[in-house]
Each structure stands twice: as C-alpha cells, then as structure tokens.
C-alpha cells in the first residue's frame, strides 16, 4: 500500500513541479516541490502510524501521534513560509498535491473492489 501511495504521489508531485517550472520559475517550482514532499511524507507517516495504532489498539498512541505530527507539520509550514524559503502560493499548490493523489488511489481501489468484489 505504501509503495503504490509513494508512486502515485511522486507522479503527481512531478506534474506539479514541471507545471510550475514551465509556467513560472524555478523558485515557484521548488516551492511546489517542497509542499508536495511535505504532504507525501505526511501521508506515508499517516498510513504507517494508523497501521501501528490499529494493531496495538492504543488510544494514547493515537492521540500522541495526532498532536505531535500536526504540531511538527504546522511548525515546518510556518518556518518555510515565514522565512520566505519557498514561494507561498506555489508551496500551497504543492500541499494540494495530496488531493489528486488521494483521488487517484480512491478510484483505483473502487475499480479493484468492483472487479474482485
């Protein structure tokens, strides 16, 4: 599951990066890539941690993961945008790369369930 997730997100991230590079500039493209990498890491961490939580059935682990993961995510976003290391608009579009990735994975899972029941 994580491999197909990474592959799908890598393809979407590459499209976002190339679109920003062709239509804007390298600074915009790197901002979009930074946002896409951050969302990709967030998504992989989310899948892995929820797998661990479900296996162990620990509410405390779930709460800890949610609190610390999102606190770290917010701090990273504030640092990247606040210090102007990335262009805010292109970074935002990089963060949005999660939506087509999830849409493609949901469509693929729907087709798999429709075929195999």
Residue, then its C-alpha position, 0 to 999 in steps of 0.5 A: x500500500x505504501x509503495x503504490x501511495x509513494x508512486x502515485x504521489x511522486x507522479x503527481x508531485x512531478x506534474x506539479x513541479x514541471x507545471x510550475x517550472x514551465x509556467x513560472x520559475x524555478x523558485x515557484x517550482x521548488x516551492x511546489x516541490x517542497x509542499x508536495x514532499x511535505x504532504x507525501x511524507x505526511x501521508x506515508x507517516x499517516x498510513x504507517x502510524x494508523x497501521x501501528x495504532x490499529x494493531x496495538x489498539x492504543x488510544x494514547x498512541x493515537x492521540x500522541x501521534x495526532x498532536x505531535x505530527x500536526x504540531x511538527x507539520x504546522x511548525x515546518x509550514x510556518x518556518x518555510x513560509x515565514x522565512x520566505x524559503x519557498x514561494x507561498x502560493x506555489x508551496x500551497x499548490x504543492x500541499x494540494x498535491x495530496x488531493x489528486x493523489x488521494x483521488x487517484x488511489x480512491x478510484x483505483x481501489x473502487x475499480x479493484x473492489x468492483x472487479x474482485x468484489 
